[in-house]
Amino acid sequence: MADVVLISGSPRADSNTEFLLNVCKEELEAAELTAKILSLRGNPIQSCIACGQCAKLGKCSLQDGLNEILPDIREADGFIIGAPVYFGTARGDVMNLLQRVAMVARVNGNWLSRKVGGPVVVARRGGHSATLQEMLMMFFISDMIVPGSSYWNIAFGHAAGTVADDAEGIATMRKFAQNTAYLILQMRK
Ligand SMILES: Cc1cc2nc3c(=O)[nH]c(=O)nc-3n(C[C@H](O)[C@H](O)[C@H](O)COP(=O)(O)O)c2cc1C
């Protein structure tokens, strides 16, 4: 278990999303929090089937690996998730995960409440803002606390790893992670 769980929603190796999450992890660890990055690479996440079983089971009825990471999210004080933009929206598996985590948490005492964090987004050229807003919907309805940064949590990159060239994007992620750590530590006082 870690203080902050970070989930990469990219299917690619050495992805831009994971690069950004590593930047966040560096800042969280600099603030002496523990941080764990999980990846959806090779682990497709299905959409919610509206079976309602999560209220009885305390977890999801689907057997695709989501239940294995729910305890990590539940125990953490912070939750950050990164997505590549696909046709102007978040990659589908990312939204599948957010919707299912939110539903399981919501019908089981809303255990996402007051966790600190938010989404980060990467794309070649466009669709960042809509994607960020789409992902934020789950955070806000789940009573979570989303800190700001020096810019919105977006970065530019296309080929794997090229987001490293986006200095402003990286600085934005650093500040966001610093603020996430700051809030978590303040709330523990
Ligand atoms: C199916 C698909 C759709 C994409 N749609 C967009 C898009 O709408 N806007 C954009 O700027 N980039 C788009 N891209 C490019 C990716 O967002 C970009 O390569 C990103 O850096 C991938 O992140 P990753 O390395 O974390 O997977 C798309 C890529 C794929 C595979």
The ligand as a Gaussian input file, in Angstrom:
#p B3LYP/6-31G(d) Opt

LIG

0 1
 C       -6.598000       5.985000     -31.196000
 C       -5.794000       7.240000     -30.979000
 C       -6.440000       8.466000     -30.993000
 C       -5.730000       9.635000     -30.755000
 N       -6.407000      10.825000     -30.708000
 C       -5.731000      11.960000     -30.458000
 C       -6.434000      13.206000     -30.356000
 O       -7.647000      13.283000     -30.431000
 N       -5.688000      14.322000     -30.149000
 C       -4.319000      14.298000     -30.048000
 O       -3.714000      15.343000     -29.906000
 N       -3.646000      13.118000     -30.073000
 C       -4.318000      11.957000     -30.268000
 N       -3.646000      10.773000     -30.274000
 C       -2.205000      10.768000     -29.951000
 C       -1.932000      10.403000     -28.474000
 O       -2.760000      11.123000     -27.601000
 C       -0.474000      10.706000     -28.152000
 O        0.360000       9.906000     -28.963000
 C       -0.127000      10.487000     -26.703000
 O        1.154000      10.982000     -26.444000
 C       -0.168000       9.024000     -26.312000
 O        0.150000       8.894000     -24.955000
 P        0.855000       7.588000     -24.362000
 O        2.284000       7.570000     -24.864000
 O        0.791000       7.790000     -22.900000
 O        0.083000       6.409000     -24.822000
 C       -4.329000       9.588000     -30.516000
 C       -3.679000       8.343000     -30.527000
 C       -4.406000       7.181000     -30.746000
 C       -3.694000       5.839000     -30.696000

